[in-house]
Amino acid sequence: MEKTNVSYEDFISVQGQTVHFKHDAVSLARIILVMCSSLFFIYVNSVMFFTVRSKQTFSESSRYILFSNILIGDSFHLLGLAVLYLFSVGNLHLISALCNLLIMIPSVTFSISPLNLAVMSMERYVAICFPLQHTEFVTKKRAYLSIAVVWLLSSINFIIDILYKTVVDSNSLTTHTICRRRILYIAKWQVKLSQIFNGLYFATISLILIYTYIGIMVAAKSVSTDKKSATKAHRTVLLHLIQLGLCLLSFLFGTLDRMIRLLMADHALLLHLQFLNFFSLIILPRCLSPLIYGLRDSAFRPLFLGYFKCNLSTVNPVLITNKKRCIAMK
């Protein structure tokens, strides 16, 4: 069993040995669980995204535009994790160029949700604390610009790693390898840089969420502020903190995995606990975060459930023209 430290980004090495899942019913069951849960929640995210785009008041609102970005980011993240897990468990070798592309998906989308939550919290802060300037500061154009900045920040670390490896190793795109995030680490400073990026991002995001939460709570006590709206807004930011907590669970993965490997002598039990650790801290949080947010929104929830169940009686009459789309989803 490998004794290297396992980080979130290197989670796909936790199996520690070649597993031929075609001859292992347990490994096959794990793959089915990961793939089915990932695909189901990607479908749920797709329905939520369709719901946002189907109603003009949602598609024109900065808040829901930013929520759409979370849905896209988490869907690609789940898909990337599921595919990499499949290749890792099957011990499948790929040409490095294709492997880099597969690694890029979960690596880049890892920080999308937390960064996006910070932007959404700031939008709620402006809406409550500066209501007269809200329409001026928060526009559809600036929402899309914020999304572009979020994707750029999430991509910086991966871009540095892939460029450095390409420059140092001229054959880096043509060799065959097992897809693991650590194949891009050819120098110790890359690991440190990755840790710095993640620590900086999550510390900054946490401070932003806490600051906006306190600011909105203070505004809620102001006579000049709509207390009902302020209360709703500070609950929304509190929900963002909970979502951030779900994202932060992934950082516990490496620590728990090392503890499991040190304490477990039974190899079969070790693999079971490693998979449970992976599924609980990596897959489930990304599945639940956007769903919790979508179901909490009283304006969004009835429309989403209507599309999800293909029950048009619960959908706004203005949207009955989408009946054919819903029927096609059945």
Secondary structure, DSSP 4 states (H G I P E B T S, - for coil): ---S---GGGGGGTT-S---GGG-HHHHHHHHHHHHHHHHHHHHHHHHHHHHHHSHHHHT-HHHHHHHHHHHHHHHHHHHHHHHHHHHHTT-EEEHHHHHHHHHHHHHHTTHHHHHHHHHHHHHHHHHHSTTTHHHHS-HHHHHHHHHHHHHHHHHHHHHHHHHHHHH-TTTTTSEEE--GGGG--SHHHHHHHHHHHHHHHHHHHHHHHHHHHHHHHHHT-TTS-HHHHHHHHHHHHHHHHHHHHHHGGGHHHHHHHHHHHH---HHHHHHHHHHHHIIIIIHHHHHHHHHHHHH-TTTHHHHHHHHHT-GGGS-GGGGGGHHHHHHH-
